[in-house]
Amino acid sequence: MTDAPLGWAGRLMDWLRFSTRLVLVNVLFVAGALAGLVVLGVFPAAVAATTVLGRLRNGSAGDSLVRDFITSYRFQFRHANRVGSAFWIAGVVLVLDFASLLGPAGTAMPAPVHAVLLALSTAAAGVTLAAAATAVGLCSRYRDSVARTWRTALMLPLVSPAMSLSLLATLAAAAVVFSGMTVLVPLIGASVPLLISGWLVGHRLAGLEATGPAHA
């Protein structure tokens, strides 16, 4: 956002413009996800949305937001899907794991064993979610090999607990708010979480860049 020269009226116009662009980014994200039949579209759309949201956040988005999104989406499509494939696989495994633990098979287990396995699965889900958000931030910032992106996406949340907890708290808060105000989902359901998670990951990476290669 830019500084408003017209006092509160100018600031209000800036906020309205910013909010309108958040809605537009959300629409672009949904369109990108659908263009890739969801499975092949979510990660490229998330990376493209995070890229343009970063420019929007620092005031350099200009009036080419749609074109910038499409350019980033097309450029990142293959790479983002290769990076995202590991998280899709992990997600499927976790869903099957939770289905087993919360289904009839889980009730047949001894209570202590069931509690430990459920806690471990929940922790694994949290790490996977934080790593996926980190991977999106990395892809929007760098163009590294898939293996190095996976490694950094997994290690960075583990060595940055404050960032990881902030990411998970942001996503949890967004889920709570959107579950109570479902009208916001088609408006800013993806753009706001991506905006905040992109800022958190970008802020951490910027701090690492100041002391050395962030993705080495």
Disulfide bonds with the S-S distance in Angstrom:
none
